[in-house]
Amino acid sequence: MIAIPKYQDTTPGRKNITYQVDRGKAHPLGATVDRNGVNFSLFSEHATAVELLLFDKCDALEPFQIIKLDPKIHKTFLFWHVYIKGLKAGMHYAYRVDGPNDINSGHRFDREKVLIDPYAKGNTKNLWRRGDACVPGDNLATSMRSAIIDTSDYDWEGDRPLNRPMNETIIYEMHVGGLTSSSTSKVKHPGTFAAVIEKIPYLQKLGVTAVELLPIFEFDNTEVLREVDGQPLKNYWGYSTMSYFAPHPSYCVNPEEGKHVREFRDMVKALHKAGIEVILDVVFNHTDEGNHQGPTFSFKGIDNNIYYYLVSGNKQYYYDYTGCGNTFNCNHPIGEKFIIDCLRYWVEEMHVDGFRFDEGSVLTRGEDGRPMEHPPVIWAIELNDILADSKVIAEAWDAAGLYQIGHFPGYRWAEWNGRYRDDVRRFVKGDAGVINNLASRITGSADLYQYRGHLPINSVNFIDAHDGFTLNDLVSYNDKHNEANGEGNRDGINDNLSWNCGAEGETNDQWINDLRERQIKNFATILMLSQGVPMMVMGDEVRRTQKGNNNSYCQDNKISWFDWNQVEQNQDFFRFWQLIINFRKQHSAIHRPRYFTGITNQRGLSDISWHGCQLNSPGWDDPTARALAFTLGGRDREVDIHVMMNMYWEKLNFEIPPVKGRKWYRVIDTSLASPRDISEPGQEIIITSNNYLVADRSIAVLISS
C-alpha cells in the first residue's frame, strides 16, 4: 500500500488548510475539476522532476503550496500526474520541470523557470515580464499563472454547433479586438468577446453566415516590438500562440476571475442564436517561444526535444519553416495528440463550428521536416468522428516555400484559394488575357480540385484578407505604405496586384472616386457570384481603410480598428453588400455543392454557358480580352442568371441570350449610382432589348422570370 502524503498550507495570513494528495491519473491532460478536487496531468518524456505550484490569486507572488511529484507514485510511463482533494476552481497553478540541460542535444530544462500548463483553460499575465523568461534563472515573481477552470459549470441552453452546409456559407473574417476597440463602437466593454455580442445585429443585417476570428488563443500582446513616433507597437493579430486551450485574456472582461471560458461561450451561444457560425483561425505551425533566444514559458521547458523540429546535428537551433522562429512538431505522436485534443476541446466544450489553419502546409511535414504523402495529423483531423462536421480550412502554404493549393492532403479540407485572389485581382484591374483563368475561378476552380475528386466547396474564395490591403486600399494604392510599422517599409508583400485608379491614396478627384466605388462593387459582385465559399473581410462593406498599410500586424490602433462612423458615411456600400449577399443566398445556381455538368433546362439554357460580347463566343484565344459573360441555367422554376463583365476602358454592347417563355430583368449594374446599382428583390428592371450596353469597368447581372 502506498502512503499518501499530506501538505500543509502555511502561507502567512491564511487559514491553515491541509490538502490530501492522491496519485491522480494520466488522462486527461491538464487540470480537470470534479466535485472532490482537481486532477493534474502533464506529459514529459525527458523530465527527471516535476513540481506543481498552487496560488490562491493570479497575482500572488508566492505559491501557497508546492507539491513535488514522486515519480514512483505520480508518474505513469511519460505522464506526471497528481490529484488534490478539496481544491476548487478559481485558484491558479504553474509547474517547474527539471531535467537535462544540454542544448546541443535539444534539452532546455531549467528547474527555476515557472511554466504554464499547455492544456490550461485560461491564464493570466498580471505579473508577466517576457524578458525574464528569455534568460536563465528564477522568474517566479514575473511568470504567468494558469487558472483552474471548471468547464462543466455552464448552461448552454441547448446550443450546439450549427453544421451549416459549406456551400451555403458566407465567411466574414474579423478581429475580435479590432471590431469594437474604437470609441466609435459605443459598446460597454470595447475589444472583448462581450462587445462582439453587441454587434451581432449588425452582422445579421449584413447577412454573413459565419465569422472567422483571427487568433483568439492566448498570445502575448504585452511585448513592445518597437516604438514609432513615441507609440509602442505590439502583437495585434495574435499569430504567436502562448496557450492553445485558453481564450486570450485581453478579450475577456474578467480574466483574473477565471472567466475566460464563460465569456467566450457567451459569445458563441449568442452568435449561434443569430444563425452565425464561429470559425477559429488557429496557429499550430509554431508557438510564441520563438527561436533559441526566445522565452521559455511552456513547451521548451517541459520537453523541447519532443515539441519542436530541431536542427539535426546541432539541436540548440530550430528549423523555421514558419518564418516565426520555430516549428511545432505536428506529426510526432505527442504533437498530433495535442492538436487533436485541442480541436476536440473547442468543438465539444466551446461549440466552435470550424477552424482555419494558419500556414497549414506545416502540418503536412513529417518529423524530418519533409512533406508527407499521408501526414498523420491531417488525416486524424479529416477522419475524427468528433470533428467530422467541423469546417476545416487550410492556408495551403508555408514560409519555407511549400505551396499546396489544389493538392493539400485529404478530401474535405477547404483551402484559402490564393489563385482565386490573384486571378480576380488581375481581371478587375484590367489585365488582358486572363479570362480563361477567371472562368475557372468563378466556376469553383475545377482545374485545381475536380481531378482529385474534390468539390467547389474545397475552394474558399477571397479578394483580400487580414494580411494585405483592405478592399478599399486595393483600388486606392499602387504601392504599400507601411512606414508606421517602423521597418522602413520593407515588410509586407510588394506585388499586390492593385491599381489606384489614377491617384495614390485619398483624392478629391470625383472621377477617380467614382471609378474606385465601381471597382469595389465589381469585386463584391464577382466574389458573391462565384462557386465555392466566399470570404470577405471586416469593414470591406463600409470601405474600411488602413491608409495603404498592407501588414498591420503590429497596429493595435485606428489603422486596424473598425471605424463605426463609416457605417453611416457609407450606407450605400453597406446596402450593396447586403443585397449581393442576399442575392447569393436566394439562388442555388450560385452556390452549387457540385461542379457544372452541362445539363440543359427546359428553357434551352445549359447549367453554364460562356459568351463574350457575342453569344457563345467567349474569346478564349484572344490575348487582349478584358470582357466575359456567362449564363447560369436554373432548374425547374428557378431563375436563370446572366452576367456580363466588362473591364475594358470603353463601353461594350453585349448580346443577351433568348430564354423561352421568360423575360430578363436587371438586378445589378455596378456603373450606376445607389440605389440603382442593385435592386431590392421584386424591384428588378425589365430589359426589353436583345442587347445590353455595359459601361466601362463594370458588371451587369440579369435574371429571368
Summary of the structure (lengths in Angstrom):
residues: 705
radius of gyration: 27.6
end to end distance: 83.3
largest distance: 94.3
contacts: 2425
relative contact order: 0.08
helix: 26%
strand: 22%
